[in-house]
Amino acid sequence: MQIPNTLILCGGFGERLRPLTDNHQKCMLPVQGRPFLEYTVDKIKQLELKPPIFCCGHKSDEIINHFGNGYKFSYRADINTGARIKEALSLICSDNFVVFNGDSYCNIDYNYFWYIYKEFVNLKKDVCKILVHKKNSLLASYIPSSVYDYYGAGIYFFKKSYIESLEKDDNLSIEDDIIPNCKKIYNCNIPEEFFTIDIGTKENYEMVNSKENKYGRFFQNTN
């Protein structure tokens, strides 16, 4: 099976995290002593995916300077998530590709990730949105899904030809425009031990940096 390219969306402004994001890109805020984005890059390595393409925007220099050589970067400020993906299409060589949200982390493991990916390929869908149980997850905002009691994991599979077919629009959104209007699948049998953690609010960010709760201890143990 062809190994898909991987994108990380890491261009947001982090408005709800100010003043912490006045001098940092949101995804680069330290969590238990490491830039948060490093955890997702490590997860991509564990899943044996291709090195990620960073889809940058706000404060992109911090990401480029930190990760440096060996990675590719796509840059456009002030555009939405779907538009950011379209900007990176010229860097994608695979028929399908994976997108990770840079401000969230999912502890999905190798076997389950590839199980879902193979199902997505075999069913010939345009998009797969990976879901996790609400239980144990920590999200900054509720993202509606068609499946009760699940949250988005911040991981998507896309068919490249489908994204190519969409008109270029700087306001194109994954959740508002792409997901509602495509041939998609959701996974609904994900084991409960998999969860997602979003650092998009001050409350969540404080939790992941504490050693007094399971989220902080999770990242402390991941170091």
SULURZI-V82797 format. One record per helix or strand. SS is the DSSP state (hx for helix, st for strand). FROM is the first residue (numbers start at 1). LEN is the number of residues. If there is no record, write none. Layout:
SS_FROM_LEN ; SS_FROM_LEN
//
This chain:
st_5_6 ; hx_15_3 ; hx_20_3 ; hx_26_3 ; st_30_2 ; st_34_2 ; hx_36_11 ; st_53_4 ; hx_60_8 ; st_72_4 ; hx_81_7 ; hx_89_3 ; st_96_6 ; st_104_3 ; hx_110_14 ; st_127_7 ; st_138_1 ; st_150_10 ; hx_160_6 ; hx_174_8 ; st_184_3 ; st_196_3 ; hx_202_7 ; hx_214_9
//
